[in-house]
């Protein structure tokens, strides 16, 4: 019987070092949140366990004062957080057009564990810009998207930019030149070798850019009154679709060439801000000031309103997006402070409950961490609900400051990142926070 040869000590040391340098995939990616609403645009992380309560002195890991306001969400990849903001204005709703000449847009990179700002890069702003943007949404509303090599940011008329992780600009590409009083808000998403941008404001189109060069690969017209982020829907057999809700319709496109695959009518006669979510090939879309939503089965051809519409309902949200979890769809009305749970198969409203105490307006989309839902109001209050079809409010966290919270939280491991127009907070199980501009 032959003995297995002994492994040299030097080789053992090399293998150990390699394992340390390249950790297991789960531990390397669990903290990542690389686009608006995280992996797949779902707004959910089942394996996360952040605190449900916090104060200024408890469960705040760090607090970082930001160079300027913005409503984009933070994203996380590896040890880095990317975020955008703007400076140079007295306020984001300044009505003096001359004042906008001082506008500057910035991309920030922060260290994930400490909140230290590693670098800040200014991007070129194409003037003129909007004289004012309504409700203080401001000039930095689109959330970045990142892959292991680059980070991609969208600043409306000023274009789409790609940077490496050290802050070097790789390319810039225009997607349109029109303006709107609500500003731009749709965030880029990555799919294959493409950066996909909803340029409804800038050119009424959906645009796909090459990730490496920024060159336009295709452009699909007819994107009207849509401020939402495109959703990549994965289908059986390895196929995928790009879904964008617009005025009165939900549309799906072929990511290979931009061909329109199908459309489904809705009764939403307003602009559409909420991004859609999907599960098992069914797309859930809500929106409209009067409220409304549909579930439609993806994978169809042409007008599928009569053949693939699963259900429709009259309830919805005009701003924040829904979350799917365990057979149910959850969302909150932006003005009424009412949380909803809808049966994903039937469209039946399982509960319709008012959050207490009244949190105020909710523009941020909810996120699901583990089995809990986090709803952040514009005033900075965060209500935590159990993600179950039985309404259960677990916590109500008071605002940590007097700034405005329009940005959707990000989840990184067992931590939440909460962004306001003044600060970025890291919420996690800890003692006293480390300070950055407290």
Secondary structure as UniProt FT lines:
FT   HELIX           9..21
FT   HELIX           25..29
FT   TURN            30..31
FT   TURN            36..37
FT   HELIX           39..41
FT   STRAND          44..45
FT   TURN            46..47
FT   TURN            56..57
FT   STRAND          60..65
FT   STRAND          75..77
FT   TURN            78..79
FT   STRAND          80..87
FT   TURN            92..93
FT   HELIX           97..102
FT   STRAND          104..111
FT   TURN            112..114
FT   STRAND          117..123
FT   HELIX           134..136
FT   STRAND          145..146
FT   STRAND          150..154
FT   HELIX           156..158
FT   STRAND          160..164
FT   TURN            165..166
FT   STRAND          169..173
FT   TURN            181..182
FT   STRAND          189..191
FT   TURN            192..193
FT   STRAND          194..199
FT   HELIX           200..203
FT   STRAND          205..210
FT   TURN            211..213
FT   STRAND          216..221
FT   STRAND          231..234
FT   HELIX           236..238
FT   STRAND          240..246
FT   TURN            247..248
FT   STRAND          249..253
FT   TURN            255..257
FT   STRAND          260..265
FT   STRAND          277..279
FT   TURN            280..281
FT   STRAND          282..286
FT   TURN            289..290
FT   STRAND          293..297
FT   STRAND          302..303
FT   TURN            305..308
FT   STRAND          309..313
FT   STRAND          323..325
FT   TURN            326..327
FT   STRAND          328..332
FT   TURN            334..336
FT   STRAND          338..343
FT   TURN            344..346
FT   STRAND          349..354
FT   STRAND          367..369
FT   TURN            370..371
FT   STRAND          372..376
FT   TURN            378..379
FT   STRAND          382..386
FT   STRAND          393..397
FT   STRAND          410..412
FT   TURN            413..414
FT   STRAND          415..419
FT   STRAND          423..427
FT   STRAND          434..436
//
